[in-house]
Amino acid sequence: MTWASPYPDPARVRAEVDGMTSAYVAALLERVPRDAIVGLYAKGSAAKPWDAPLDYVPELSDVDLHVLVHDPARLEAGIGGLRGALKLQARAEALYFEQFPDPIHVPRPQLLSLNALKQQSFYVPSVASTVRVLLGEPYPTATTRDAADIRRLDAAALLEHEAYLGRLPWAVVDMPTKFLWVRLRDLAWRVSPTGPRALSALGVPYAEAWGGNRSRIVRHLEALGEEALAAVYAAFYTSAWQFFLSGYTDGDAAGRALVAGAETLEHGARLGRAALLS
């Protein structure tokens, strides 16, 4: 799988991602004072290198933006509740379309408070090399967790979606093709971390497991004898690309993506259970 036809020019796709990122930075700074912000960071698949189309799928892969502030109350005040949030979203969208009036895709931002995220019991900082500083101080990577603790967290996370898999058939049985994108989005945030978590559960150090793009993750899984997991992990993204390229009309492609995503979670649960028992 390479960036050849029918896939669009990755440089153009990357430019659109960067355009949405800059639009959100600008819109956020119109509402939140600069001196309130410690740092603003881009991360995730959108910030990593794209060796192949599976490394980024338009409108499925998130454009992750994390904001760290001195005082979370000032951030909340700047967002301004529901009405303010909608105004910020609309402003960022308008700025994006000023740059790209006829885009290939509309990148899907995910703006999160890093202050709130750091309070979660499962939180582990991202690998520094996968984070781009958009504004402010360097990304905070300090953690008190050791390698064994991180491996246990990743293994346990692989088991969390088993109940979801049981509900998935009833979640798609009444979905015409155009609505299946909603279910692929539900799967995407579960499937994406399954690759690095599987590597972690297999004993790969955290920085290596979480530091690569999906192409690298697939190769690493194959090298460790997990060819079946590597295949369905990649198939989820290749089939999702086909659904996107069809204008969300190819129900067979959507179905293949859903099945591949579910099988990815099944393989991940197997590895997570084995790691916790070892």
GISUL-V266865 format. One record per residue. N is the residue number from 1. SS is DSSP state (h for helix, s for strand, l for the rest). PHI is phi in whole degrees, 0 to 359 (999 if undefined). OMEGA is omega in degrees with one decimal (999 if undefined). Layout:
N,SS,PHI,OMEGA
N,SS,PHI,OMEGA
This chain:
1,l,999,-178.1
2,l,230,179.7
3,l,280,175.1
4,l,246,178.0
5,l,308,13.6
6,l,267,-177.8
7,l,285,179.7
8,l,286,177.9
9,l,298,-178.2
10,h,297,177.9
11,h,297,177.9
12,h,290,178.1
13,h,298,179.2
14,h,297,178.8
15,h,298,178.6
16,h,292,175.0
17,h,300,179.3
18,h,297,178.2
19,h,295,177.6
20,h,293,178.2
21,h,299,-179.6
22,h,295,178.2
23,h,295,179.8
24,h,288,175.9
25,h,300,-178.9
26,h,296,-178.8
27,h,294,179.2
28,h,295,-177.7
29,h,290,174.0
30,h,288,-174.7
31,h,245,-178.5
32,l,244,-178.8
33,l,302,-179.1
34,h,301,-177.2
35,h,287,175.6
36,h,276,-172.3
37,s,262,172.8
38,s,281,-179.1
39,s,196,177.1
40,s,230,-167.3
41,s,227,171.6
42,s,256,-177.2
43,s,208,178.5
44,l,86,-174.1
45,h,298,-179.2
46,h,292,-178.4
47,h,263,-178.2
48,l,270,174.2
49,l,296,177.7
50,l,247,178.2
51,l,281,-177.4
52,l,206,-178.2
53,h,302,-178.9
54,h,293,-179.8
55,h,286,176.6
56,l,203,177.2
57,l,246,-177.9
58,l,306,174.0
59,l,69,172.3
60,l,255,177.3
61,l,288,178.7
62,s,283,167.1
63,s,258,-171.2
64,s,282,177.2
65,s,233,179.8
66,s,246,-179.5
67,s,245,177.9
68,s,247,-176.1
69,s,235,176.4
70,l,290,-175.8
71,l,226,-178.6
72,h,304,179.5
73,h,296,178.3
74,h,291,176.2
75,h,295,179.6
76,h,298,178.6
77,h,295,178.7
78,h,293,176.9
79,h,297,171.9
80,l,81,177.6
81,h,70,-175.6
82,h,297,-178.3
83,h,296,178.3
84,h,295,179.2
85,h,298,178.6
86,h,293,177.3
87,h,292,178.0
88,h,297,179.0
89,h,299,-178.6
90,h,294,178.7
91,h,296,178.9
92,h,298,179.8
93,h,296,178.4
94,h,298,178.4
95,h,296,178.7
96,h,296,-176.7
97,h,288,170.8
98,h,295,178.5
99,h,281,-174.4
100,l,228,-178.1
101,l,292,179.5
102,l,225,-172.1
103,l,282,170.8
104,l,292,180.0
105,l,209,173.3
106,l,251,-177.6
107,l,304,-175.9
108,s,259,-179.2
109,s,286,171.5
110,s,225,-177.5
111,s,265,-177.2
112,s,233,172.5
113,s,278,178.0
114,h,292,175.8
115,h,301,180.0
116,h,291,-178.3
117,h,298,-178.4
118,l,294,178.9
119,l,276,-178.4
120,l,287,-175.8
121,l,295,-176.7
122,l,268,-170.1
123,l,294,170.5
124,l,226,-179.8
125,l,300,175.2
126,l,291,174.1
127,l,294,-171.7
128,h,304,-177.1
129,h,291,-179.6
130,h,262,-176.1
131,l,245,175.9
132,s,250,178.9
133,s,281,179.2
134,s,269,-174.4
135,s,196,169.9
136,s,88,-171.8
137,l,283,176.0
138,l,303,179.2
139,l,298,-178.2
140,l,282,-176.2
141,l,252,-176.7
142,l,295,176.8
143,l,210,177.0
144,l,266,-177.8
145,l,281,174.7
146,l,265,-174.6
147,h,299,-178.6
148,h,294,179.8
149,h,295,179.2
150,h,296,178.7
151,h,297,178.0
152,h,295,177.7
153,h,299,-179.8
154,h,294,179.5
155,h,296,179.7
156,h,295,179.8
157,h,296,179.4
158,h,293,-178.5
159,l,268,-169.4
160,l,287,-171.5
161,l,257,-178.7
162,h,295,177.8
163,h,296,177.6
164,h,300,179.4
165,h,299,177.5
166,h,293,-179.8
167,h,273,-170.1
168,h,300,179.5
169,h,304,180.0
170,h,287,178.5
171,h,279,-178.6
172,h,244,-172.4
173,l,297,-178.2
174,l,249,-175.8
175,l,253,168.6
176,l,301,-171.0
177,h,309,-174.7
178,h,298,-178.6
179,h,268,-178.6
180,h,294,177.6
181,h,301,178.1
182,h,299,-179.4
183,h,289,175.7
184,h,294,175.4
185,h,295,176.1
186,h,301,-179.8
187,h,285,-169.8
188,h,301,-177.3
189,h,287,174.1
190,h,270,-176.8
191,h,288,-173.4
192,h,307,-179.6
193,h,282,-179.1
194,h,296,178.4
195,h,300,179.1
196,h,295,177.6
197,h,295,177.0
198,h,297,176.9
199,h,300,178.7
200,h,299,179.0
201,h,297,178.5
202,l,278,175.3
203,l,100,178.8
204,l,286,179.7
205,l,304,-173.3
206,h,306,-176.7
207,h,299,179.4
208,h,281,-178.4
209,h,295,-174.1
210,h,259,-173.6
211,l,269,-175.4
212,l,254,174.2
213,l,279,-174.6
214,h,292,177.4
215,h,302,179.4
216,h,293,178.3
217,h,299,179.6
218,h,300,179.4
219,h,297,-178.9
220,h,292,177.0
221,h,298,178.1
222,h,299,-179.4
223,h,296,-179.9
224,l,268,177.2
225,l,86,-179.9
226,l,258,-177.6
227,h,298,-177.8
228,h,294,177.0
229,h,296,179.3
230,h,303,-176.6
231,h,294,-177.2
232,h,285,175.8
233,h,298,177.4
234,h,293,-177.4
235,h,296,177.1
236,h,302,-176.2
237,h,282,178.5
238,h,294,178.6
239,h,289,176.2
240,h,297,174.6
241,h,301,-178.8
242,h,299,178.0
243,h,295,177.8
244,h,298,-177.5
245,h,296,178.9
246,l,279,-174.3
247,l,74,179.4
248,l,65,177.9
249,l,248,-176.4
250,l,274,-178.3
251,h,296,178.3
252,h,296,178.7
253,h,296,178.1
254,h,298,178.8
255,h,297,178.4
256,h,297,178.8
257,h,295,179.9
258,h,298,179.8
259,h,295,180.0
260,h,297,178.5
261,h,296,178.3
262,h,298,179.9
263,h,292,174.6
264,h,299,179.4
265,h,295,177.6
266,h,296,177.3
267,h,298,179.4
268,h,297,178.7
269,h,298,177.9
270,h,300,-179.5
271,h,291,178.5
272,h,297,179.3
273,h,296,-179.9
274,h,296,-179.1
275,h,293,-179.0
276,h,289,180.0
277,h,273,-175.7
278,l,278,999
